Amino acid sequence: MKLNLTDMLFSLSEALDIVEHEMTGVQSDHGKHVAYMTALMGIAAGFEGEELSDLACVAMLHDNAFTEYAREEFSAGNVVDVYELKKRADLLNGDDYICFISGSRHSAAGERNIALIPFGTDVKNVILYHHENADGTGPFKKTAAETNFKSQIVHLADTIDVIWNINTLTEREFEGMYEKICSLSGKMFSKESVELFKKGIKFEDFLRFQQYGAEKLLRDMTGVGEKDYTDEQIHDIAVFFAGIVDCKSSFTRTHCIGAAEKADVMTKFYGFDADKSIRFYLSAALHDIGKLIIQNDILEKRGKLDDNEFANIKTHAAATYEILSKIEGFEDITRWASNHHEKLNGRGYPRGLSADELTLEDRLMACLDIYQALTEPRPYKAPISHKKAIEIMEEMADNNEIDKNIVADIDKCFG
């Protein structure tokens, strides 16, 4: 299957940044900001082509496991709010410094997750060690000599974006940043990464960023295009994305991957060709990506949602469309994923499509979403049996909400 992986990673990064901003107050588009500065330092290091593109993508996803461990680390007192950091001796304006997230679990999980992405160059341990200070005061107590300089430049770029507002950075502020970073060479930052910062990042780079935005500049620097991936690689990419979406809430920790696994069974049942099958599998893995922008207090409310909360959660389907529609060549995948709450009677959302506007794939995705939700465990309920789930879905079919023939086929495949 041909896929523009960089487009996918841009889209995911945007959604992840919304979650991180909600929980910590870090700047919007944080991942892209870090990737832009990392790419500038990568160019200074002599990287080009695929190696530069891979480094930028890994930098963009450096916090990919944030949804998985952030709340856990917050509750354990291991994550320091960025605003609190600024208050502590004015942090980088004083002599003291601290690693921003002392909890190591999200870095380890992020490293594990990124192994699923079929990068063509070596990005091992870049995410794992991206919070390590050069003098060994980071979460893993690794010195600069024990980490790699790719992780070191991501650490430096990450720190810059947390502390300084590069959206409005002035030349005077840049000079202060430059002086402070140089003063921390060999302590917070490795000497090599500081030299790459001095060589590769000028104030004019921030002016260009402020004029054009990180994404356009990143695309120009790294070159974005489609590549051929095997079905196994697409499967791994789907698992990567599904895992991040599922970890947004403890209520849905198996939902997207479960729907994707069942989609694999059903596409074989219907005789889809190999290309269509893997595309539908990927769509099922991504169908709830819009939930990344929904606040967890709504996603995890145990009682009945009020009208405003229900209206809010319904926006996730439209958000799925907005996120996926930016990816080149994803037209069918975007449609199938974002139509999973449409109903045959026209009372679904986000578009209120009617039966004659919904394809077999649209209808199948809607049924798989419902079946997976009913049969998976949630913190507030045990999984419903297959028989009971089919009874509920048959009643929905009788009300002209979902396709009765697909319900019968699901019964055949999973009964």
N, C-alpha and C positions, 0 to 999 in steps of 0.2 A: 504494500500500500504506500502511495506517495503521501507524505505528510510534511507540513511546515512546522517542525517541532519548536522552533524559536517563537513562532506566533502563539503556539499553545502555551509556552512558558511565560510569554508576556501576559497572556490573559490570566493565567493562574496567579502570577505575581501580583497583578492588580487586585484580585480578590483577596489574596493573603494579606496584602497591605491594609485593606479595609479592616480586617480582623485585628491586626496588630495595632493599628491606630486606635481602634475601639478600646483595646485592653491596656495600652501603655501610653497613648498620646504621642507616640513617635510620628514623624511626619508622614503624610500621605505619599504614596509612590516610593516608599522607603526602599523596596527591593530594586527598583529601576535606578534610583539615585546611587545606591551602592554599586550596582553593576556598571553604571556610567563611569564612576571614579575608578573602579577596578580596571575597566577596559583601558582608560587613559594610562594607568600605571603599567598595565600589561603591554601596551604598545611601546612604552618606554623600555620595557624589559626585552623587546624584540619579538613579541608574539604577533602572529598574524594568522589569517585564514581560520581554519577549524579550531586551532588551539585558542585563539583569541575569542572566538564565538563561544566555545565551551566554557571558558573561564568566566565570561560575562554572564552566561546562563546560570552557572553554579552560584555566582555572586548574587544574581537576582533571586535565587531560591535559597539563600543561606538560612532563612528562617522557615523553611518549608514544614518543619515539625512544630511550629509555634502553636497551632491549634491543638496539637496532641498533648503537649505538656505545660503550656503556659499557665493554665488555671491551677494545675497541680503544684507547679513551682511557686506561684504566687501564694497559695495557701500555706505552703511549707516555709515561706519566708525567704526563699532562695532567689526570687526575682526582685530586683530593685527598680522601682518606678523611675523613669528617666527624669521626671521633674524633681523627685527627691534627690536624685544624683546631682542635679544642678545646684541644689541648695547646700550640699555638703562641701563646705569650704570653697564654694563656687567651682568645685571640681577642677576643671582644666585651667582655671585662672589661678589656682593655688599650686602648692607643691605636691599635693596628694593626688592619687589617681586610683581607680578601681575598675575591675572588669564589669561591664554593664549588666551582664546576666551571669551570676555566679553558678546558677544551676546548670549542670552539664548534660542533663537528660535530653533536652531538646536538640542539642548539638549532635549527640550520639544518634538519636532517632533520625535527624535530618540526614546524617551521613548514611545511615542504613537505607533510608527511602531513596536517596539520589542514586544509589547503586542500580535501581531499576531502569534508569534513563540510559539509553544506549549512546553515550558520548564516545566520540572517536579518539579522544586524547585523555591523558592521565589527569584526573581531578580527585584522586584519592586523598582523603583526609583534609580537603580544603574546608568543608563544612564542619567536620569534627573539631578542628582546632581554631575556628574563626573567632573565639573569644579568649585565646591565650595571649597573655602579656609576655613580652620578650624576656623579662626577668623571672619568669616562672610563677607569677602570682595569679594566673588564670585558673579556671575550674579544674583542669587536668594537671596543673602544676608543671607544664611543659615550657621549657625555655625556647628561645628562638632557634637554637641549635637543634632542638628536638622536633621542630615543626617544619613545614615547607613554606617557601616564600609566597606561594599562591594564597595560602591561608592567612599569611601575615598581611598581605595587601588588602584582602577582604576585611580583615580586622580593622585596619586603618580606615578604609572607606566607610565601614559600618559606624565606627566611632565618630567620624566627621559628621555623618548625617544625623546621628543622635544628638550631638552637642550643638552644632551650628546649623542655622537655617539657611541652606544653600539657595532656597528660592528667592531670598532677598539679600544675599551676601554682598556687602560693599567691599571696595578695595581695602579700606582700612581694616575691616573685620578679617579679610583674607590675610592681611599682613600679620594680624594678631594670631590667627590660626596657624600660619606658617611658622611663626616664632615658637608657639607652644608645642607644635608637633616636633619640631627640631629639638626642643629642650627635653622631650621624652624619648628621644632616640636611644635605644639600648635598654630602656626601662619598660615603658608601656608598649612601644613599637620597636620592631627589629630595625637595626641600622640599615639593612638592605631595603626594607619597605619605605623607610623615610627618604632614602636616596632616590628611589623610584618616584615618590611623591614630589620631591624637589625637581626632578627631571621631567616628569610627565604631566604635572598639573599646574597650570598657570591661572591667574585670575581671569584671563580671557576665556578659559574653558567654562567657568561659571557664568560668564556673561552669555556665552552661546547657549548654555543650558537654560538660562532664564528666558532666552528668546525663543528657542525651539522645543525645549522639553527633552527629557532624558530618552524617551523611546525613539524619537526620530534620529537623534544623534547616535544612539546605540545601533540602530538599523544601518545607518550610513557607515559606521565603523566596522561592524562585524559581518555585514552581508547576510541577508536573510533569504532563504530559498527552500524549495521542497527537496526532500531526499526520499529514496526508497527504503522502506523498513520491512523486515520480515513479519509474518503474523505473530511470531513469538515476541518480537520486540514491541509490536503494537500492544500485545497483551500486557507486557510489563509496564508500558507507559500508562495503559488504562488502570492497572492496579495501583500505580503511583498516585494518579489523580484521584481515584476512588477513595484511597486511604486517607488522603488529606481532607476530602469532603466529609467522609464518615466520622473523622475525629473532631469535627467542629462541635459535635454534641455527643454526650454520653448516651443520649436517647437513640441515636441512629448509627451506632458504631459498626454495623454490618450491612447497612441498607444498600448503598451503591454497589459494593462488590457483590452482595447477594443478588441484586437485580441483574448485574452483568453476567454472573454465572448461570442464572436461569435463562437469560437471553441467549446464551450460547447453546443451551439445550433446545430452545424453541426455534432458533434459526435452522438448526439441523433438522428438526421435525418438519419445518416448512420447506426445506430444500433450498434455502438461500445459497447462492454461490459463495465461494470463499471470501472474495473481496467484500461483498455485502454483509456477510456474517461478521467479519472482524470490525467493520464500520458500525454495525448495530451494537456489537459488544462494547465498543468504545463509547457510543452514545449512551448506553445504559449506565456505564461507569460514571458518566459526566452529567446525568440528567438532573441531579440536585446540586450542581456546582453553585447555583444562585443562592443556596442557603448559607454560603459563606458570609453573605452580607447581612443576614438576619441576626438580630441580637439573641444571645443565648437565653436570656430570661424569657423570651417568647418561645423559642424552640423547646425549652425544657419545662415549660409550665405544665404542671400535672393536672390542673383543673381545666375547665372549659375556657377557651379563649373568648374574650369579649370582641365586639364588632371591630374595634380599631386594631386589636392584635391579629384577628383573623385576616383583615385587609392587609396588614403588614406582611404576614407570612405568605399570603397569596402572591406577593410581588416576586417571590423567589423564582417562579417559572419564567417571568419576563426577564429577570436578571440572568437566568441561564441563557436565554436567547441573546441578551446583550453581550455577555462574555464570549460565547462560542461563535457568534456571527462575525467576530473580528478575525477569525482564523481562516486563512486561505484554504479553499477546497473543502470546507466543512458544511456546505449548505444542507445536505441531507442529514448529517449528524446533528446539526443545530436544530432542524425541524423536529426530528424524532425526540430529541431530548427535551425541548422546550414545550412540546405538546402533550406531555404526560399527564396533565390535569384537564385536558379537554374532554368533553362528554358528547356522546352521540346526539343528545337532546339539545345541544347548543348552550347548556348552562355551565359549561366548564370555564376554565381560565388558562392563560391570560387573554385569549383572543375571542372566546365564545364561538368557536368553530362548530359547524353542524356536521351530521353524519356523512353527507356527500362530500365534505371537505377533508375528511380524515381518512388517510390511507391505512392499509393493513398494518404497516409499521407503526404508525401513530397509535392505532388501537391496541396493538400488541404491547407497546411501551406503557400505555396507561394501565393495562391489566397486570403487567409484571410489577409495576410500582405498587399497586394495591395488594397483590398477592404477597410480595416480599414484606410489605409493611405489616400485614396481618399475621404472617407466620414467623416473623423474627421476634426475639425477646426484646423487651424494653424494660427499663428500671421500674416502671409502674405497672407492668403486665407480663404474664407468661406468654409464650408464643401460642397462637391459636392453631389448632390441628388443621391439617389439610382439608379434611371433610367440612369442618365449620367454615373455613375460609371460602371454600367453593360455594357453600350455601349462601354466604353473605354476598359473594360476587354474582351468583345467579339472581338474587333479589335485585341487585343493581342493574343487571342486564334486563330484567323484567321492567324496570323503570326507565329503560332506554338510555342508561348512562354509559354502559360499556358493551362490548361485542359479545353476545352469548356464545357464538361459535368459538371464539378464542378462549372463553372461560371453559368450554367443554374440552378444548385441546389442552389447556393447562392441567385439567383434571386427568387427562390421559397420560400426560408426561410426568406428572409429579404425584399422582395418586398411589 
